[in-house]
């Protein structure tokens, strides 16, 4: 996955927000950090936020209603900034 993201970093042109939870049991935070680095090295606009551990698998933070109050404000803020609201 990391290699694919690094390759795609050169073609991504839109601002990118990377959200991660420390205890993601499916994909390590280092993969997200590698993507962030690759995007920065390619001169792309990118922001990354790593949240504290969530439940038993942080990967579910973004698909569990209990996680919405945690990450949605950051996602909305990012979108508002990108849309110049």
BAGUTOR-990918 format. One record per residue (C-alpha): x, y negated, z; residue in three letters; residue number from 0. Coordinates in steps of 0.25 Angstrom, whole numbers, padded with zeros to 4 digits. Example, Ala and Ser with C-alpha at 12.3 -4.5 7.8 and 13.67 -1.06 7.14 Angstrom:
x: 0049 | y: 0018 | z: 0031 | res: ALA | n: 0
x: 0055 | y: 0004 | z: 0029 | res: SER | n: 1
END
This chain:
x: 0000 | y: 0000 | z: 0000 | res: UNK | n: 0
x: 0011 | y: -0010 | z: 0004 | res: UNK | n: 1
x: 0018 | y: -0008 | z: -0010 | res: UNK | n: 2
x: 0005 | y: -0011 | z: -0017 | res: UNK | n: 3
x: 0003 | y: -0023 | z: -0009 | res: UNK | n: 4
x: 0017 | y: -0028 | z: -0012 | res: UNK | n: 5
x: 0015 | y: -0026 | z: -0027 | res: UNK | n: 6
x: 0001 | y: -0033 | z: -0026 | res: UNK | n: 7
x: 0007 | y: -0045 | z: -0018 | res: UNK | n: 8
x: 0012 | y: -0051 | z: -0031 | res: UNK | n: 9
x: -0001 | y: -0051 | z: -0038 | res: UNK | n: 10
x: -0010 | y: -0056 | z: -0026 | res: UNK | n: 11
x: -0012 | y: -0071 | z: -0028 | res: UNK | n: 12
x: -0024 | y: -0074 | z: -0019 | res: UNK | n: 13
x: -0021 | y: -0078 | z: -0004 | res: UNK | n: 14
x: -0021 | y: -0065 | z: 0004 | res: UNK | n: 15
x: -0025 | y: -0062 | z: 0018 | res: UNK | n: 16
x: -0020 | y: -0050 | z: 0024 | res: UNK | n: 17
x: -0027 | y: -0045 | z: 0037 | res: UNK | n: 18
x: -0022 | y: -0034 | z: 0046 | res: UNK | n: 19
x: -0024 | y: -0027 | z: 0059 | res: UNK | n: 20
x: -0012 | y: -0023 | z: 0067 | res: UNK | n: 21
x: -0017 | y: -0009 | z: 0069 | res: UNK | n: 22
x: -0021 | y: -0006 | z: 0055 | res: UNK | n: 23
x: -0020 | y: 0009 | z: 0054 | res: UNK | n: 24
x: -0021 | y: 0010 | z: 0039 | res: UNK | n: 25
x: -0011 | y: 0000 | z: 0034 | res: UNK | n: 26
x: 0000 | y: -0006 | z: 0043 | res: UNK | n: 27
x: 0001 | y: -0021 | z: 0045 | res: UNK | n: 28
x: 0015 | y: -0020 | z: 0038 | res: UNK | n: 29
x: 0008 | y: -0017 | z: 0025 | res: UNK | n: 30
x: 0000 | y: -0030 | z: 0026 | res: UNK | n: 31
x: 0013 | y: -0038 | z: 0030 | res: UNK | n: 32
x: 0020 | y: -0032 | z: 0018 | res: UNK | n: 33
x: 0008 | y: -0037 | z: 0009 | res: UNK | n: 34
x: 0009 | y: -0051 | z: 0016 | res: UNK | n: 35
x: 0024 | y: -0052 | z: 0013 | res: UNK | n: 36
x: 0023 | y: -0047 | z: -0001 | res: UNK | n: 37
x: 0012 | y: -0058 | z: -0004 | res: UNK | n: 38
x: 0020 | y: -0069 | z: 0003 | res: UNK | n: 39
x: 0033 | y: -0065 | z: -0005 | res: UNK | n: 40
x: 0024 | y: -0066 | z: -0018 | res: UNK | n: 41
x: 0020 | y: -0080 | z: -0014 | res: UNK | n: 42
x: 0006 | y: -0076 | z: -0011 | res: UNK | n: 43
x: -0003 | y: -0082 | z: 0000 | res: UNK | n: 44
x: -0005 | y: -0072 | z: 0011 | res: UNK | n: 45
x: -0009 | y: -0072 | z: 0025 | res: UNK | n: 46
x: -0009 | y: -0060 | z: 0034 | res: UNK | n: 47
x: -0016 | y: -0058 | z: 0048 | res: UNK | n: 48
x: -0013 | y: -0046 | z: 0057 | res: UNK | n: 49
x: -0024 | y: -0044 | z: 0067 | res: UNK | n: 50
x: -0022 | y: -0036 | z: 0080 | res: UNK | n: 51
x: -0026 | y: -0022 | z: 0081 | res: UNK | n: 52
x: -0040 | y: -0019 | z: 0078 | res: UNK | n: 53
x: -0048 | y: -0007 | z: 0084 | res: UNK | n: 54
x: -0041 | y: 0007 | z: 0081 | res: UNK | n: 55
x: -0037 | y: 0003 | z: 0066 | res: UNK | n: 56
x: -0035 | y: -0011 | z: 0062 | res: UNK | n: 57
x: -0038 | y: -0008 | z: 0048 | res: UNK | n: 58
x: -0053 | y: -0008 | z: 0052 | res: UNK | n: 59
x: -0052 | y: -0023 | z: 0057 | res: UNK | n: 60
x: -0056 | y: -0027 | z: 0043 | res: UNK | n: 61
x: -0068 | y: -0017 | z: 0042 | res: UNK | n: 62
x: -0074 | y: -0017 | z: 0056 | res: UNK | n: 63
x: -0084 | y: -0028 | z: 0060 | res: UNK | n: 64
x: -0076 | y: -0029 | z: 0073 | res: UNK | n: 65
x: -0064 | y: -0034 | z: 0065 | res: UNK | n: 66
x: -0072 | y: -0045 | z: 0057 | res: UNK | n: 67
x: -0071 | y: -0056 | z: 0068 | res: UNK | n: 68
x: -0056 | y: -0053 | z: 0069 | res: UNK | n: 69
x: -0052 | y: -0055 | z: 0054 | res: UNK | n: 70
x: -0063 | y: -0062 | z: 0047 | res: UNK | n: 71
x: -0060 | y: -0076 | z: 0053 | res: UNK | n: 72
x: -0046 | y: -0075 | z: 0047 | res: UNK | n: 73
x: -0051 | y: -0070 | z: 0034 | res: UNK | n: 74
x: -0061 | y: -0081 | z: 0033 | res: UNK | n: 75
x: -0050 | y: -0091 | z: 0037 | res: UNK | n: 76
x: -0041 | y: -0086 | z: 0026 | res: UNK | n: 77
x: -0052 | y: -0087 | z: 0015 | res: UNK | n: 78
x: -0056 | y: -0100 | z: 0020 | res: UNK | n: 79
x: -0042 | y: -0105 | z: 0018 | res: UNK | n: 80
x: -0040 | y: -0099 | z: 0005 | res: UNK | n: 81
x: -0053 | y: -0105 | z: 0000 | res: UNK | n: 82
x: -0050 | y: -0119 | z: 0006 | res: UNK | n: 83
x: -0062 | y: -0120 | z: 0014 | res: UNK | n: 84
END
